[in-house]
Amino acid sequence: MNVVRAVLIKELKDGLRDRRALLSAFLFPLLAPVFIYGLMTLVIKQNTESEDLVLPVIGQGYAPALMRQFEEAGFTLEAFDGSPETAVRDKTVELVVQVPEDYQETMANFEPTQVLVIHDGSRNDTRTIVRKVRNLISNYNNELAALRLIARGVSPRILQGVRAKSSDVASDEQRAANLLNFIPIYVLMAAFVCGLGLAIDNTAGERERRSLEPLLINPVTRTALIFGKWLAASALAGAGMIITLGLCLGAMLALPIDELGLNFTLTAGQVLMLLVAILPVPMFASSLQLLLGLFAKSFKDAQSYVGILVFIPVVPTLVMQFLPVASSLWMYFVPIFGQSLMIKEILGAETIPLLAYPAAFITTFATSLLVCWITGRLLSQERVIQS
Amino acid sequence: MIEVSGLKKTFGDVVAIEDVSFKAADARVTGLLGHNGAGKSTSLRVLYGLIQPETGYAKIDGIDVSQDRITAQSKLGVLPDGHGLYSRLTAREHLQYFGRLHGLADDRIEARSAELIRMLDMQGIADRRTEGFSQGERMKVCLARALIHDPRHVVLDEPTNGLDVMTTRKVRELIAELKTLGLCVLFSSHLMYEVAKLCDDIVIIAAGRVVAIGSPEEIRAAAGVDNLEDAFVLLSEQAARA
C-alpha cells in the first residue's frame, strides 16, 4: 500500500509539473463550452425564423394574390433579375421563386399552373426556408381549390379523406437530450484525453528515458507499481472529466434552448446521479492506456495506439444511431456503453433501472482491475526493459 | 556476499551468456571486466532480478534472486545500465521516491539523503530539477538513489562510463569508501587500468564465459605476461577464438 501511495504521489507531482502537457490535456475540457455554444446557436438559428426573410421573385406582378400570401407570412419580396440557377448555385441567394408569364391566363382557364422554386438541395442551411415557401404555395393551392369548389356549390370537405395528425411521445426533456447527444461523447472523451499524457509518460516514456530499469530494481511488486501509476492517471483523467461535465452542463443551462420549444432543466440529484454513473470511466480509460503504453515499442507508437482509444466513446452513440433499440439491462454491463446510455437518460430525466448503477460500476471497475493486472504481468516480462 | 553460478541466458538465437560463475566477497571490491557485448550487463541483470537465467542461480547472502526477488533486491544497491532520471523532479526528490519504494520512513530518508549529498558533493544540485544536469551530475544522482537504503551489497554497471576526470575520481573514491565500510562491491568496466587500480578480485568475461578469476597478480600469472592489460587482451582473444 505504501508503495502504491509513493508511486501515486511521485507520478502526480511529476505530471502536474509538466505544464505544457497539462495545458494540452486540459484544452479539451475548456473547449467544451465554446464548442457546444457554437453548435447550439447554429442549430437554433437554423430551426427558428430569422427576422427578415427576403424572397427573390421573378414575375411578381403576375400573381398578386400569391405574393400577398408570402408577405403575410413575413417575407419581404424582392424583384429578381438575371439567371436564377446561376445565382442559387453561386449562393448569392438562398432560393428564387419564378411565376410564369401565363399565370393569369392558365388560372382563368382553370388549367394547372406551375410556380417554380429554384433552390440547391445540397444546402442544409436553406432547407427550412425552402420548405416554408413550398408549404405556403401548397396552402395557397388548397385555398384556391376550396374557393373553386364553393363557387360550384360543393363543400371543400369532400376532398378531405384521411389526414395525418402527429402526436410526439418524446418529452421535451427527451428531445432536448436527443438534440444534445454529443454531451455523453464529449464528457466520456475527456476521460480518455485528460489522463493520456500522464499514462504514456508513465509507461512508454519511462522506458524511453531509460528510467524503467532503475525503477524495476526496487524491491516491490510490479503490480503495486502499476496500481500507483494507474491511480495517478485516473485522478488526472477524472478531474478532466468532471470539469468537462460541469462546463457542458453550464453551457447548456446558459443556452436559449427554449427557443427551440425544448426544455432543459437540471436538479442537484441529476448531477449527483451523473457523477456516480461516470466515476469508473477514467479508471477504465487509464488502465487501457497504461497497457497500450507499456505494450508499445516507443513513445510515438504509444501515442498513436492510445490516440485511437479516444474514439471509444463515440461507438455507443453511433451504434444507437444505426440500431435504435430500446435500452435493456445488458447494455449497462458493457463499459462505456452503459455510461453513455446513463448520461443520456439522466439528462433526459428518464427513469433508469436501479440495477444499472451497480451493473455499470462493477463491470467497468472490474474490467479496469483486470487490465491493470494484465499490465502488471506485462511489466514482469523481460522484454519490457529491452527496448 | 554475492554468488553467481552457471548462468546461461539466450535472447532468441543469440547466446548472451554461456556459463558465468563467480563470487564477490564482503569488504572487497570485485571487478567484472570484459569487452562491450561480452555479457557483463546480462550477468548483472540476472543478479539484480531483471531477467531470469535459463540455468544456474544468483544469490545475495544466500538468497536466490529467482526464488525471492524482493528480499534479494532489498539487500542490493544497484546502478543499472539505464541511467534515466525524471527531469521534472529534483535530485532530493529522486532520493525520496526511491527511499519510499524501499519502504523507508520519511525521516530516515531525509537523514540518509543529507549524508549521501555530502558524500557525493551534491549540495549545489540537490534541490534543482535534474533537467539540464551534466553527465557527472546525473551519475551522482543515480549513485545516491542506488545507495539510499544503505545496502550491504553494491552492484555498479559501468559507473565511470562517459564521465569527466573529476567525477570519475569521485566515483573511485566512493568505491574505495564503500569497501572500507565493509560492503560487498561489484562493478563492471571495460577499462583495464580502472579495474587494476580499484579491485581486489577480477573476473574476466569474454564471449559469455568467465575466462579468468583472481587477484591482479594471479591474472598476470595465468596469462603469462607482465602487464595486466596484455593479459586481458590475450585471455579475451583466446576465448573469442575458442
Interface residues (C-beta under 8 A of the other chain):
Chain A: N2 V3 A6 V7 K10 K13 D14 R17 D18 E206 R209 R210 S211 L212 E213 P214 L215 L216 I217 N218 P219 V220 T221 E382 I385 Q386
Chain B: F11 Y48 G49 L50 I51 Q52 R69 I70 T71 A72 Q73 S74 L76 V78 P80 D81 G82 H83 G84 L85 Y86 S87 R88 L89 E93 Y97 F98 R100 L101 H102 G103 C142 R145 A146
